[in-house]
Amino acid sequence: MIGVSVVLHEKTKTGVDGMNNPVYSVTATTVNNVLVGQPETDDITSSISLYGKKIVYMLGLPKGDSHNWTDSIVEIFGEPFMTFGDVIQGVEANVPTPWHKKVRVMRCE
């Protein structure tokens, strides 16, 4: 198996505004070898129940990836999607494949 390249729009907190709300800068980064998979029926049901959001893809993130995928826009096949929920991570040394993290993705609203 081989993954695809996606563009992650990674947010980095740069400070706060006058109302004490966080201010972010966004950097677009290409991440290679990302698996794009269909979610299981149980994943769809639980994402709606837990988050009120419908999952459309599960992304498998490559080992060694250190980007912040939380609540970020990601371009998959040239279309924008939004990550949600926590990144699900296995113990890198115990996972035999090149991917050890998963993240849920929904359509941008």
Secondary structure, DSSP 8 states (H G I E B T S, - for coil): ---EEEEEEEEEEEEE-TTS-EEEEEEEEEEEEEEEE---HHHHHHHHHHHS----EEEEEETT-----TT-EEEETTEEEEEEEEEEE--GGG--SSEEEEEEEEE--
